[in-house]
Amino acid sequence: MINWKALENVPVLLYILALKTLLLCLAFAGVKIYQSKKEEEKLRKIQADRRRLAQQTQELIDNLKED
C-alpha cells in the first residue's frame, strides 16, 4: 500500500535537491574562476621575467657591440 502522506513532501524535497545542486555548481564554478585567475597571474609574472631577461640580454649585446 502506498503511503500518500509521504508523497506530499516530494515537491519540497525536489526543490531542496535542485537548490543544493545549483549551489554546488556555483561553488565549483567559483573555485575554477579563482584557480584560473591565480594561474593567469603566475603566467603573467613568468612572461614579465622573460621579457626583462631578454631586454637585459639585448642591452648586454648592444654594449658589447659598442665597445
Predicted model as a PDB file, atoms N, CA, C, CB and O in Angstrom, pLDDT in the B-factor column:
MODEL        1                                                                  
ATOM      1  N   MET A   1       0.837  -1.180   0.000  1.00 69.00           N  
ATOM      2  CA  MET A   1       0.000   0.000   0.000  1.00 69.00           C  
ATOM      3  C   MET A   1       0.892   1.257   0.000  1.00 69.00           C  
ATOM      4  CB  MET A   1      -0.958  -0.009   1.226  1.00 69.00           C  
ATOM      5  O   MET A   1       1.921   1.285   0.674  1.00 69.00           O  
ATOM      6  N   ILE A   2       0.505   2.268  -0.737  1.00 74.00           N  
ATOM      7  CA  ILE A   2       1.291   3.493  -0.880  1.00 74.00           C  
ATOM      8  C   ILE A   2       0.972   4.444   0.267  1.00 74.00           C  
ATOM      9  CB  ILE A   2       1.012   4.174  -2.244  1.00 74.00           C  
ATOM     10  O   ILE A   2      -0.187   4.661   0.620  1.00 74.00           O  
ATOM     11  N   ASN A   3       2.017   4.994   0.828  1.00 77.00           N  
ATOM     12  CA  ASN A   3       1.853   5.980   1.896  1.00 77.00           C  
ATOM     13  C   ASN A   3       1.728   7.358   1.241  1.00 77.00           C  
ATOM     14  CB  ASN A   3       3.061   5.935   2.916  1.00 77.00           C  
ATOM     15  O   ASN A   3       2.738   7.968   0.892  1.00 77.00           O  
ATOM     16  N   TRP A   4       0.503   7.849   1.073  1.00 75.00           N  
ATOM     17  CA  TRP A   4       0.253   9.104   0.372  1.00 75.00           C  
ATOM     18  C   TRP A   4       0.757  10.308   1.162  1.00 75.00           C  
ATOM     19  CB  TRP A   4      -1.229   9.256   0.091  1.00 75.00           C  
ATOM     20  O   TRP A   4       1.093  11.334   0.571  1.00 75.00           O  
ATOM     21  N   LYS A   5       0.814  10.197   2.472  1.00 81.00           N  
ATOM     22  CA  LYS A   5       1.317  11.311   3.294  1.00 81.00           C  
ATOM     23  C   LYS A   5       2.788  11.595   2.986  1.00 81.00           C  
ATOM     24  CB  LYS A   5       1.144  10.994   4.798  1.00 81.00           C  
ATOM     25  O   LYS A   5       3.215  12.750   2.965  1.00 81.00           O  
ATOM     26  N   ALA A   6       3.549  10.539   2.751  1.00 76.00           N  
ATOM     27  CA  ALA A   6       4.972  10.704   2.451  1.00 76.00           C  
ATOM     28  C   ALA A   6       5.166  11.389   1.105  1.00 76.00           C  
ATOM     29  CB  ALA A   6       5.686   9.344   2.459  1.00 76.00           C  
ATOM     30  O   ALA A   6       6.138  12.121   0.924  1.00 76.00           O  
ATOM     31  N   LEU A   7       4.256  11.165   0.155  1.00 79.00           N  
ATOM     32  CA  LEU A   7       4.384  11.771  -1.174  1.00 79.00           C  
ATOM     33  C   LEU A   7       4.079  13.259  -1.168  1.00 79.00           C  
ATOM     34  CB  LEU A   7       3.466  11.074  -2.150  1.00 79.00           C  
ATOM     35  O   LEU A   7       4.407  13.950  -2.133  1.00 79.00           O  
ATOM     36  N   GLU A   8       3.466  13.771  -0.121  1.00 83.00           N  
ATOM     37  CA  GLU A   8       3.185  15.201  -0.039  1.00 83.00           C  
ATOM     38  C   GLU A   8       4.463  16.020   0.056  1.00 83.00           C  
ATOM     39  CB  GLU A   8       2.293  15.495   1.155  1.00 83.00           C  
ATOM     40  O   GLU A   8       4.490  17.181  -0.352  1.00 83.00           O  
ATOM     41  N   ASN A   9       5.508  15.431   0.587  1.00 82.00           N  
ATOM     42  CA  ASN A   9       6.776  16.158   0.769  1.00 82.00           C  
ATOM     43  C   ASN A   9       7.705  16.063  -0.441  1.00 82.00           C  
ATOM     44  CB  ASN A   9       7.497  15.628   1.991  1.00 82.00           C  
ATOM     45  O   ASN A   9       8.769  16.684  -0.448  1.00 82.00           O  
ATOM     46  N   VAL A  10       7.324  15.304  -1.455  1.00 84.00           N  
ATOM     47  CA  VAL A  10       8.203  15.111  -2.611  1.00 84.00           C  
ATOM     48  C   VAL A  10       8.527  16.421  -3.317  1.00 84.00           C  
ATOM     49  CB  VAL A  10       7.566  14.148  -3.593  1.00 84.00           C  
ATOM     50  O   VAL A  10       9.701  16.649  -3.606  1.00 84.00           O  
ATOM     51  N   PRO A  11       7.563  17.306  -3.620  1.00 88.00           N  
ATOM     52  CA  PRO A  11       7.946  18.562  -4.299  1.00 88.00           C  
ATOM     53  C   PRO A  11       8.921  19.407  -3.486  1.00 88.00           C  
ATOM     54  CB  PRO A  11       6.706  19.385  -4.600  1.00 88.00           C  
ATOM     55  O   PRO A  11       9.836  20.005  -4.053  1.00 88.00           O  
ATOM     56  N   VAL A  12       8.745  19.465  -2.189  1.00 89.00           N  
ATOM     57  CA  VAL A  12       9.657  20.228  -1.342  1.00 89.00           C  
ATOM     58  C   VAL A  12      11.045  19.614  -1.388  1.00 89.00           C  
ATOM     59  CB  VAL A  12       9.142  20.284   0.108  1.00 89.00           C  
ATOM     60  O   VAL A  12      12.037  20.338  -1.465  1.00 89.00           O  
ATOM     61  N   LEU A  13      11.130  18.307  -1.343  1.00 90.00           N  
ATOM     62  CA  LEU A  13      12.427  17.633  -1.399  1.00 90.00           C  
ATOM     63  C   LEU A  13      13.106  17.850  -2.747  1.00 90.00           C  
ATOM     64  CB  LEU A  13      12.260  16.138  -1.133  1.00 90.00           C  
ATOM     65  O   LEU A  13      14.327  17.996  -2.811  1.00 90.00           O  
ATOM     66  N   LEU A  14      12.328  17.871  -3.816  1.00 94.00           N  
ATOM     67  CA  LEU A  14      12.907  18.125  -5.142  1.00 94.00           C  
ATOM     68  C   LEU A  14      13.444  19.550  -5.240  1.00 94.00           C  
ATOM     69  CB  LEU A  14      11.860  17.881  -6.243  1.00 94.00           C  
ATOM     70  O   LEU A  14      14.503  19.775  -5.825  1.00 94.00           O  
ATOM     71  N   TYR A  15      12.719  20.512  -4.671  1.00 94.00           N  
ATOM     72  CA  TYR A  15      13.214  21.895  -4.663  1.00 94.00           C  
ATOM     73  C   TYR A  15      14.504  22.003  -3.865  1.00 94.00           C  
ATOM     74  CB  TYR A  15      12.155  22.846  -4.083  1.00 94.00           C  
ATOM     75  O   TYR A  15      15.437  22.695  -4.274  1.00 94.00           O  
ATOM     76  N   ILE A  16      14.559  21.324  -2.733  1.00 95.00           N  
ATOM     77  CA  ILE A  16      15.772  21.342  -1.918  1.00 95.00           C  
ATOM     78  C   ILE A  16      16.934  20.711  -2.683  1.00 95.00           C  
ATOM     79  CB  ILE A  16      15.541  20.601  -0.581  1.00 95.00           C  
ATOM     80  O   ILE A  16      18.047  21.235  -2.655  1.00 95.00           O  
ATOM     81  N   LEU A  17      16.690  19.605  -3.355  1.00 96.00           N  
ATOM     82  CA  LEU A  17      17.732  18.950  -4.142  1.00 96.00           C  
ATOM     83  C   LEU A  17      18.208  19.844  -5.284  1.00 96.00           C  
ATOM     84  CB  LEU A  17      17.220  17.620  -4.696  1.00 96.00           C  
ATOM     85  O   LEU A  17      19.406  19.931  -5.551  1.00 96.00           O  
ATOM     86  N   ALA A  18      17.269  20.506  -5.956  1.00 96.00           N  
ATOM     87  CA  ALA A  18      17.643  21.413  -7.048  1.00 96.00           C  
ATOM     88  C   ALA A  18      18.469  22.578  -6.515  1.00 96.00           C  
ATOM     89  CB  ALA A  18      16.385  21.941  -7.774  1.00 96.00           C  
ATOM     90  O   ALA A  18      19.458  22.966  -7.136  1.00 96.00           O  
ATOM     91  N   LEU A  19      18.082  23.133  -5.386  1.00 97.00           N  
ATOM     92  CA  LEU A  19      18.824  24.245  -4.799  1.00 97.00           C  
ATOM     93  C   LEU A  19      20.226  23.815  -4.386  1.00 97.00           C  
ATOM     94  CB  LEU A  19      18.072  24.810  -3.595  1.00 97.00           C  
ATOM     95  O   LEU A  19      21.197  24.540  -4.602  1.00 97.00           O  
ATOM     96  N   LYS A  20      20.322  22.639  -3.794  1.00 98.00           N  
ATOM     97  CA  LYS A  20      21.630  22.118  -3.388  1.00 98.00           C  
ATOM     98  C   LYS A  20      22.528  21.916  -4.607  1.00 98.00           C  
ATOM     99  CB  LYS A  20      21.469  20.790  -2.617  1.00 98.00           C  
ATOM    100  O   LYS A  20      23.713  22.250  -4.573  1.00 98.00           O  
ATOM    101  N   THR A  21      21.970  21.376  -5.666  1.00 98.00           N  
ATOM    102  CA  THR A  21      22.739  21.163  -6.902  1.00 98.00           C  
ATOM    103  C   THR A  21      23.210  22.485  -7.482  1.00 98.00           C  
ATOM    104  CB  THR A  21      21.897  20.406  -7.941  1.00 98.00           C  
ATOM    105  O   THR A  21      24.357  22.605  -7.913  1.00 98.00           O  
ATOM    106  N   LEU A  22      22.326  23.480  -7.494  1.00 98.00           N  
ATOM    107  CA  LEU A  22      22.694  24.793  -8.005  1.00 98.00           C  
ATOM    108  C   LEU A  22      23.814  25.412  -7.178  1.00 98.00           C  
ATOM    109  CB  LEU A  22      21.480  25.716  -8.019  1.00 98.00           C  
ATOM    110  O   LEU A  22      24.762  25.970  -7.731  1.00 98.00           O  
ATOM    111  N   LEU A  23      23.708  25.317  -5.870  1.00 98.00           N  
ATOM    112  CA  LEU A  23      24.753  25.866  -5.003  1.00 98.00           C  
ATOM    113  C   LEU A  23      26.098  25.173  -5.219  1.00 98.00           C  
ATOM    114  CB  LEU A  23      24.337  25.742  -3.542  1.00 98.00           C  
ATOM    115  O   LEU A  23      27.142  25.826  -5.235  1.00 98.00           O  
ATOM    116  N   LEU A  24      26.069  23.856  -5.384  1.00 98.00           N  
ATOM    117  CA  LEU A  24      27.317  23.127  -5.646  1.00 98.00           C  
ATOM    118  C   LEU A  24      27.939  23.544  -6.973  1.00 98.00           C  
ATOM    119  CB  LEU A  24      27.062  21.618  -5.646  1.00 98.00           C  
ATOM    120  O   LEU A  24      29.152  23.725  -7.070  1.00 98.00           O  
ATOM    121  N   CYS A  25      27.101  23.694  -7.987  1.00 98.00           N  
ATOM    122  CA  CYS A  25      27.607  24.126  -9.297  1.00 98.00           C  
ATOM    123  C   CYS A  25      28.234  25.510  -9.209  1.00 98.00           C  
ATOM    124  CB  CYS A  25      26.476  24.127 -10.339  1.00 98.00           C  
ATOM    125  O   CYS A  25      29.302  25.751  -9.770  1.00 98.00           O  
ATOM    126  N   LEU A  26      27.570  26.416  -8.505  1.00 98.00           N  
ATOM    127  CA  LEU A  26      28.117  27.764  -8.350  1.00 98.00           C  
ATOM    128  C   LEU A  26      29.421  27.746  -7.562  1.00 98.00           C  
ATOM    129  CB  LEU A  26      27.102  28.674  -7.657  1.00 98.00           C  
ATOM    130  O   LEU A  26      30.351  28.492  -7.871  1.00 98.00           O  
ATOM    131  N   ALA A  27      29.487  26.902  -6.554  1.00 98.00           N  
ATOM    132  CA  ALA A  27      30.718  26.801  -5.769  1.00 98.00           C  
ATOM    133  C   ALA A  27      31.874  26.277  -6.626  1.00 98.00           C  
ATOM    134  CB  ALA A  27      30.504  25.882  -4.552  1.00 98.00           C  
ATOM    135  O   ALA A  27      32.977  26.821  -6.577  1.00 98.00           O  
ATOM    136  N   PHE A  28      31.626  25.237  -7.401  1.00 98.00           N  
ATOM    137  CA  PHE A  28      32.680  24.700  -8.268  1.00 98.00           C  
ATOM    138  C   PHE A  28      33.097  25.718  -9.320  1.00 98.00           C  
ATOM    139  CB  PHE A  28      32.210  23.409  -8.947  1.00 98.00           C  
ATOM    140  O   PHE A  28      34.281  25.840  -9.634  1.00 98.00           O  
ATOM    141  N   ALA A  29      32.133  26.448  -9.865  1.00 98.00           N  
ATOM    142  CA  ALA A  29      32.466  27.482 -10.854  1.00 98.00           C  
ATOM    143  C   ALA A  29      33.322  28.566 -10.215  1.00 98.00           C  
ATOM    144  CB  ALA A  29      31.183  28.100 -11.457  1.00 98.00           C  
ATOM    145  O   ALA A  29      34.272  29.049 -10.830  1.00 98.00           O  
ATOM    146  N   GLY A  30      32.995  28.951  -8.995  1.00 97.00           N  
ATOM    147  CA  GLY A  30      33.788  29.955  -8.298  1.00 97.00           C  
ATOM    148  C   GLY A  30      35.216  29.490  -8.057  1.00 97.00           C  
ATOM    149  O   GLY A  30      36.159  30.267  -8.212  1.00 97.00           O  
ATOM    150  N   VAL A  31      35.378  28.245  -7.686  1.00 98.00           N  
ATOM    151  CA  VAL A  31      36.718  27.695  -7.467  1.00 98.00           C  
ATOM    152  C   VAL A  31      37.510  27.680  -8.771  1.00 98.00           C  
ATOM    153  CB  VAL A  31      36.630  26.271  -6.880  1.00 98.00           C  
ATOM    154  O   VAL A  31      38.695  28.011  -8.783  1.00 98.00           O  
ATOM    155  N   LYS A  32      36.859  27.298  -9.866  1.00 98.00           N  
ATOM    156  CA  LYS A  32      37.544  27.262 -11.157  1.00 98.00           C  
ATOM    157  C   LYS A  32      37.969  28.662 -11.594  1.00 98.00           C  
ATOM    158  CB  LYS A  32      36.642  26.630 -12.222  1.00 98.00           C  
ATOM    159  O   LYS A  32      39.061  28.836 -12.134  1.00 98.00           O  
ATOM    160  N   ILE A  33      37.121  29.651 -11.368  1.00 98.00           N  
ATOM    161  CA  ILE A  33      37.467  31.029 -11.715  1.00 98.00           C  
ATOM    162  C   ILE A  33      38.661  31.487 -10.877  1.00 98.00           C  
ATOM    163  CB  ILE A  33      36.252  31.975 -11.498  1.00 98.00           C  
ATOM    164  O   ILE A  33      39.589  32.108 -11.396  1.00 98.00           O  
ATOM    165  N   TYR A  34      38.633  31.179  -9.590  1.00 97.00           N  
ATOM    166  CA  TYR A  34      39.739  31.555  -8.707  1.00 97.00           C  
ATOM    167  C   TYR A  34      41.046  30.911  -9.164  1.00 97.00           C  
ATOM    168  CB  TYR A  34      39.429  31.150  -7.255  1.00 97.00           C  
ATOM    169  O   TYR A  34      42.087  31.565  -9.217  1.00 97.00           O  
ATOM    170  N   GLN A  35      40.978  29.616  -9.495  1.00 98.00           N  
ATOM    171  CA  GLN A  35      42.186  28.909  -9.931  1.00 98.00           C  
ATOM    172  C   GLN A  35      42.716  29.470 -11.242  1.00 98.00           C  
ATOM    173  CB  GLN A  35      41.903  27.416 -10.083  1.00 98.00           C  
ATOM    174  O   GLN A  35      43.926  29.618 -11.411  1.00 98.00           O  
ATOM    175  N   SER A  36      41.816  29.782 -12.172  1.00 97.00           N  
ATOM    176  CA  SER A  36      42.275  30.287 -13.465  1.00 97.00           C  
ATOM    177  C   SER A  36      42.907  31.672 -13.313  1.00 97.00           C  
ATOM    178  CB  SER A  36      41.106  30.342 -14.466  1.00 97.00           C  
ATOM    179  O   SER A  36      43.895  31.977 -13.981  1.00 97.00           O  
ATOM    180  N   LYS A  37      42.346  32.506 -12.446  1.00 97.00           N  
ATOM    181  CA  LYS A  37      42.947  33.822 -12.227  1.00 97.00           C  
ATOM    182  C   LYS A  37      44.319  33.689 -11.575  1.00 97.00           C  
ATOM    183  CB  LYS A  37      42.029  34.694 -11.355  1.00 97.00           C  
ATOM    184  O   LYS A  37      45.245  34.431 -11.904  1.00 97.00           O  
ATOM    185  N   LYS A  38      44.441  32.752 -10.663  1.00 97.00           N  
ATOM    186  CA  LYS A  38      45.722  32.515  -9.997  1.00 97.00           C  
ATOM    187  C   LYS A  38      46.766  32.044 -11.016  1.00 97.00           C  
ATOM    188  CB  LYS A  38      45.560  31.470  -8.861  1.00 97.00           C  
ATOM    189  O   LYS A  38      47.900  32.524 -11.010  1.00 97.00           O  
ATOM    190  N   GLU A  39      46.388  31.112 -11.883  1.00 97.00           N  
ATOM    191  CA  GLU A  39      47.304  30.616 -12.918  1.00 97.00           C  
ATOM    192  C   GLU A  39      47.654  31.721 -13.914  1.00 97.00           C  
ATOM    193  CB  GLU A  39      46.682  29.417 -13.658  1.00 97.00           C  
ATOM    194  O   GLU A  39      48.796  31.817 -14.363  1.00 97.00           O  
ATOM    195  N   GLU A  40      46.674  32.547 -14.256  1.00 97.00           N  
ATOM    196  CA  GLU A  40      46.914  33.639 -15.195  1.00 97.00           C  
ATOM    197  C   GLU A  40      47.924  34.632 -14.621  1.00 97.00           C  
ATOM    198  CB  GLU A  40      45.595  34.356 -15.534  1.00 97.00           C  
ATOM    199  O   GLU A  40      48.801  35.111 -15.339  1.00 97.00           O  
ATOM    200  N   GLU A  41      47.804  34.936 -13.344  1.00 97.00           N  
ATOM    201  CA  GLU A  41      48.741  35.849 -12.685  1.00 97.00           C  
ATOM    202  C   GLU A  41      50.152  35.256 -12.656  1.00 97.00           C  
ATOM    203  CB  GLU A  41      48.266  36.162 -11.251  1.00 97.00           C  
ATOM    204  O   GLU A  41      51.136  35.965 -12.868  1.00 97.00           O  
ATOM    205  N   LYS A  42      50.240  33.962 -12.394  1.00 97.00           N  
ATOM    206  CA  LYS A  42      51.540  33.289 -12.391  1.00 97.00           C  
ATOM    207  C   LYS A  42      52.176  33.345 -13.785  1.00 97.00           C  
ATOM    208  CB  LYS A  42      51.389  31.820 -11.926  1.00 97.00           C  
ATOM    209  O   LYS A  42      53.373  33.600 -13.918  1.00 97.00           O  
ATOM    210  N   LEU A  43      51.375  33.105 -14.811  1.00 97.00           N  
ATOM    211  CA  LEU A  43      51.872  33.154 -16.186  1.00 97.00           C  
ATOM    212  C   LEU A  43      52.322  34.568 -16.557  1.00 97.00           C  
ATOM    213  CB  LEU A  43      50.789  32.670 -17.163  1.00 97.00           C  
ATOM    214  O   LEU A  43      53.336  34.750 -17.231  1.00 97.00           O  
ATOM    215  N   ARG A  44      51.555  35.564 -16.108  1.00 98.00           N  
ATOM    216  CA  ARG A  44      51.920  36.958 -16.378  1.00 98.00           C  
ATOM    217  C   ARG A  44      53.272  37.294 -15.752  1.00 98.00           C  
ATOM    218  CB  ARG A  44      50.835  37.914 -15.843  1.00 98.00           C  
ATOM    219  O   ARG A  44      54.085  37.984 -16.367  1.00 98.00           O  
ATOM    220  N   LYS A  45      53.518  36.810 -14.533  1.00 98.00           N  
ATOM    221  CA  LYS A  45      54.799  37.068 -13.870  1.00 98.00           C  
ATOM    222  C   LYS A  45      55.947  36.405 -14.620  1.00 98.00           C  
ATOM    223  CB  LYS A  45      54.761  36.570 -12.420  1.00 98.00           C  
ATOM    224  O   LYS A  45      57.013  36.999 -14.782  1.00 98.00           O  
ATOM    225  N   ILE A  46      55.731  35.178 -15.075  1.00 98.00           N  
ATOM    226  CA  ILE A  46      56.773  34.457 -15.819  1.00 98.00           C  
ATOM    227  C   ILE A  46      57.091  35.193 -17.115  1.00 98.00           C  
ATOM    228  CB  ILE A  46      56.328  33.002 -16.121  1.00 98.00           C  
ATOM    229  O   ILE A  46      58.259  35.344 -17.474  1.00 98.00           O  
ATOM    230  N   GLN A  47      56.060  35.651 -17.816  1.00 98.00           N  
ATOM    231  CA  GLN A  47      56.288  36.374 -19.061  1.00 98.00           C  
ATOM    232  C   GLN A  47      57.020  37.689 -18.820  1.00 98.00           C  
ATOM    233  CB  GLN A  47      54.966  36.637 -19.766  1.00 98.00           C  
ATOM    234  O   GLN A  47      57.884  38.072 -19.608  1.00 98.00           O  
ATOM    235  N   ALA A  48      56.680  38.382 -17.737  1.00 97.00           N  
ATOM    236  CA  ALA A  48      57.358  39.637 -17.414  1.00 97.00           C  
ATOM    237  C   ALA A  48      58.832  39.377 -17.106  1.00 97.00           C  
ATOM    238  CB  ALA A  48      56.672  40.335 -16.215  1.00 97.00           C  
ATOM    239  O   ALA A  48      59.700  40.147 -17.516  1.00 97.00           O  
ATOM    240  N   ASP A  49      59.110  38.296 -16.386  1.00 98.00           N  
ATOM    241  CA  ASP A  49      60.505  37.943 -16.095  1.00 98.00           C  
ATOM    242  C   ASP A  49      61.269  37.627 -17.382  1.00 98.00           C  
ATOM    243  CB  ASP A  49      60.567  36.736 -15.133  1.00 98.00           C  
ATOM    244  O   ASP A  49      62.415  38.045 -17.548  1.00 98.00           O  
ATOM    245  N   ARG A  50      60.640  36.901 -18.275  1.00 97.00           N  
ATOM    246  CA  ARG A  50      61.300  36.573 -19.547  1.00 97.00           C  
ATOM    247  C   ARG A  50      61.577  37.833 -20.369  1.00 97.00           C  
ATOM    248  CB  ARG A  50      60.435  35.594 -20.363  1.00 97.00           C  
ATOM    249  O   ARG A  50      62.649  37.979 -20.955  1.00 97.00           O  
ATOM    250  N   ARG A  51      60.594  38.743 -20.404  1.00 97.00           N  
ATOM    251  CA  ARG A  51      60.795  39.993 -21.141  1.00 97.00           C  
ATOM    252  C   ARG A  51      61.941  40.798 -20.544  1.00 97.00           C  
ATOM    253  CB  ARG A  51      59.509  40.829 -21.142  1.00 97.00           C  
ATOM    254  O   ARG A  51      62.763  41.361 -21.267  1.00 97.00           O  
ATOM    255  N   ARG A  52      61.986  40.846 -19.207  1.00 97.00           N  
ATOM    256  CA  ARG A  52      63.045  41.585 -18.520  1.00 97.00           C  
ATOM    257  C   ARG A  52      64.412  40.968 -18.818  1.00 97.00           C  
ATOM    258  CB  ARG A  52      62.790  41.607 -16.998  1.00 97.00           C  
ATOM    259  O   ARG A  52      65.379  41.685 -19.075  1.00 97.00           O  
ATOM    260  N   LEU A  53      64.487  39.636 -18.783  1.00 97.00           N  
ATOM    261  CA  LEU A  53      65.756  38.964 -19.086  1.00 97.00           C  
ATOM    262  C   LEU A  53      66.170  39.177 -20.539  1.00 97.00           C  
ATOM    263  CB  LEU A  53      65.646  37.466 -18.792  1.00 97.00           C  
ATOM    264  O   LEU A  53      67.349  39.380 -20.831  1.00 97.00           O  
ATOM    265  N   ALA A  54      65.202  39.131 -21.440  1.00 97.00           N  
ATOM    266  CA  ALA A  54      65.512  39.347 -22.854  1.00 97.00           C  
ATOM    267  C   ALA A  54      66.020  40.769 -23.079  1.00 97.00           C  
ATOM    268  CB  ALA A  54      64.271  39.079 -23.727  1.00 97.00           C  
ATOM    269  O   ALA A  54      66.950  40.993 -23.853  1.00 97.00           O  
ATOM    270  N   GLN A  55      65.398  41.724 -22.392  1.00 97.00           N  
ATOM    271  CA  GLN A  55      65.828  43.111 -22.529  1.00 97.00           C  
ATOM    272  C   GLN A  55      67.246  43.293 -21.965  1.00 97.00           C  
ATOM    273  CB  GLN A  55      64.835  44.055 -21.812  1.00 97.00           C  
ATOM    274  O   GLN A  55      68.074  43.973 -22.570  1.00 97.00           O  
ATOM    275  N   GLN A  56      67.514  42.690 -20.820  1.00 96.00           N  
ATOM    276  CA  GLN A  56      68.856  42.795 -20.237  1.00 96.00           C  
ATOM    277  C   GLN A  56      69.899  42.154 -21.148  1.00 96.00           C  
ATOM    278  CB  GLN A  56      68.893  42.134 -18.849  1.00 96.00           C  
ATOM    279  O   GLN A  56      70.993  42.688 -21.325  1.00 96.00           O  
ATOM    280  N   THR A  57      69.551  41.012 -21.720  1.00 95.00           N  
ATOM    281  CA  THR A  57      70.472  40.334 -22.637  1.00 95.00           C  
ATOM    282  C   THR A  57      70.751  41.195 -23.854  1.00 95.00           C  
ATOM    283  CB  THR A  57      69.903  38.977 -23.072  1.00 95.00           C  
ATOM    284  O   THR A  57      71.894  41.316 -24.295  1.00 95.00           O  
ATOM    285  N   GLN A  58      69.687  41.798 -24.399  1.00 95.00           N  
ATOM    286  CA  GLN A  58      69.863  42.653 -25.568  1.00 95.00           C  
ATOM    287  C   GLN A  58      70.724  43.865 -25.237  1.00 95.00           C  
ATOM    288  CB  GLN A  58      68.507  43.103 -26.105  1.00 95.00           C  
ATOM    289  O   GLN A  58      71.546  44.284 -26.052  1.00 95.00           O  
ATOM    290  N   GLU A  59      70.542  44.429 -24.051  1.00 94.00           N  
ATOM    291  CA  GLU A  59      71.370  45.565 -23.643  1.00 94.00           C  
ATOM    292  C   GLU A  59      72.829  45.155 -23.512  1.00 94.00           C  
ATOM    293  CB  GLU A  59      70.868  46.150 -22.318  1.00 94.00           C  
ATOM    294  O   GLU A  59      73.721  45.908 -23.905  1.00 94.00           O  
ATOM    295  N   LEU A  60      73.083  43.978 -22.968  1.00 94.00           N  
ATOM    296  CA  LEU A  60      74.470  43.493 -22.861  1.00 94.00           C  
ATOM    297  C   LEU A  60      75.082  43.291 -24.240  1.00 94.00           C  
ATOM    298  CB  LEU A  60      74.525  42.173 -22.065  1.00 94.00           C  
ATOM    299  O   LEU A  60      76.237  43.653 -24.469  1.00 94.00           O  
ATOM    300  N   ILE A  61      74.313  42.716 -25.156  1.00 93.00           N  
ATOM    301  CA  ILE A  61      74.812  42.520 -26.526  1.00 93.00           C  
ATOM    302  C   ILE A  61      75.112  43.869 -27.188  1.00 93.00           C  
ATOM    303  CB  ILE A  61      73.781  41.725 -27.371  1.00 93.00           C  
ATOM    304  O   ILE A  61      76.134  44.035 -27.854  1.00 93.00           O  
ATOM    305  N   ASP A  62      74.199  44.826 -26.992  1.00 90.00           N  
ATOM    306  CA  ASP A  62      74.411  46.149 -27.588  1.00 90.00           C  
ATOM    307  C   ASP A  62      75.657  46.820 -27.007  1.00 90.00           C  
ATOM    308  CB  ASP A  62      73.178  47.042 -27.363  1.00 90.00           C  
ATOM    309  O   ASP A  62      76.410  47.476 -27.727  1.00 90.00           O  
ATOM    310  N   ASN A  63      75.868  46.648 -25.690  1.00 90.00           N  
ATOM    311  CA  ASN A  63      77.047  47.239 -25.066  1.00 90.00           C  
ATOM    312  C   ASN A  63      78.332  46.588 -25.577  1.00 90.00           C  
ATOM    313  CB  ASN A  63      76.960  47.108 -23.546  1.00 90.00           C  
ATOM    314  O   ASN A  63      79.350  47.262 -25.731  1.00 90.00           O  
ATOM    315  N   LEU A  64      78.289  45.278 -25.840  1.00 89.00           N  
ATOM    316  CA  LEU A  64      79.478  44.601 -26.377  1.00 89.00           C  
ATOM    317  C   LEU A  64      79.787  45.078 -27.799  1.00 89.00           C  
ATOM    318  CB  LEU A  64      79.277  43.070 -26.365  1.00 89.00           C  
ATOM    319  O   LEU A  64      80.951  45.204 -28.179  1.00 89.00           O  
ATOM    320  N   LYS A  65      78.745  45.339 -28.574  1.00 87.00           N  
ATOM    321  CA  LYS A  65      78.950  45.799 -29.959  1.00 87.00           C  
ATOM    322  C   LYS A  65      79.533  47.203 -29.976  1.00 87.00           C  
ATOM    323  CB  LYS A  65      77.622  45.769 -30.749  1.00 87.00           C  
ATOM    324  O   LYS A  65      80.325  47.534 -30.858  1.00 87.00           O  
ATOM    325  N   GLU A  66      79.147  48.037 -29.006  1.00 80.00           N  
ATOM    326  CA  GLU A  66      79.646  49.411 -28.971  1.00 80.00           C  
ATOM    327  C   GLU A  66      81.115  49.466 -28.590  1.00 80.00           C  
ATOM    328  CB  GLU A  66      78.830  50.242 -27.997  1.00 80.00           C  
ATOM    329  O   GLU A  66      81.839  50.365 -29.017  1.00 80.00           O  
ATOM    330  N   ASP A  67      81.557  48.502 -27.784  1.00 67.00           N  
ATOM    331  CA  ASP A  67      82.962  48.519 -27.331  1.00 67.00           C  
ATOM    332  C   ASP A  67      83.874  48.068 -28.381  1.00 67.00           C  
ATOM    333  CB  ASP A  67      83.158  47.672 -26.128  1.00 67.00           C  
ATOM    334  O   ASP A  67      85.086  48.021 -28.168  1.00 67.00           O  
TER     335      ASP A  67                                                      
ENDMDL                                                                          
END                                                                             
